[in-house]
Amino acid sequence: MNADYLNSAKQQFQYYKQIGDKTMAQLSDEQLYWQYNDASNSIAILVKHLWGNMMSRWTDFLTTDGEKDFRKRDEEFKLSVGPSLQGVDTDIAEGVDNDTEGVDNDTEGVDNTADGVNTDIAEGVDTNIAEGVDKNVRDVTNEHSRAVITERWELGWACLFTALDSINEENFDITVYIRNQGHTIPEAVNRQMMHYAYHVGQMVYLGRIMKGEDWQSLSIPKGNSKVYNAEKFAQEKGKRHFTDEYLK
């Protein structure tokens, strides 16, 4: 079993969760539901979709197909009864620099070790959620609630990290199925990592559009690349994960 790979994967997932956490923390409740147009997704919808995917893929990860019977994927892109978003400026995107620089996804040359990383990111969340839990969380009648968004976000990630913690030398070489398509464990993990990074990036993009000049950078602020590089190159070469500074 490649322990370095698993530790690196856990840390990378932590990083993407943190980016999502910090994006939502900057937004008002109303902004979580803002859509550029009817065909686009709000952050709330993206969270609902991620939650549905995570609960399906990572529940009984090693023994059942990743596309569960309980999943209702089409419903993940709809929200139940909630207040209108009157008063939210839908022209907020005008004049905003939509360059999403600041989420540094360049991992070239990065050593993927994560010694000493705390992978229990769902502190306070029951990580035994895969056992006997209603996968729909509850009968939600009003999904326009920050509490519902937060609960789903945390449950999905907790399910993921619990599944990753269940991987060991004895089961590392088994085949994992998603819609009857067989994957090695690294293939299955990488597939979901890229999927989640894709959607978290969309959440960041929406946040930047809505916050405009008030957006707080989540990585290297614009105009600060030379200073950042100078600080890095001033350090001795060594094995470290590029997310270490963000996950302190």
Secondary structure, DSSP 4 states (H G I P E B T S, - for coil): --HHHHHHHHHHHHHHHHHHHHHHHTS-TGGGG--SSTTS--HHHHHHHHHHHHHHHHTTTTTS-SS-TT--GGGGG---S----TT--TTTTTT-----TTS----TT-----TT-----STTS-S-TTSS--TT-S--S----HHHHHHHHHHHHHHHHHHHHT--TTTTTS-EEETTEEE-HHHHHHHHHHHHHHHHHHHHHHHHHHHGGGPPPSSS-TT-HHHHHHHHHTSPP----TTTTT--
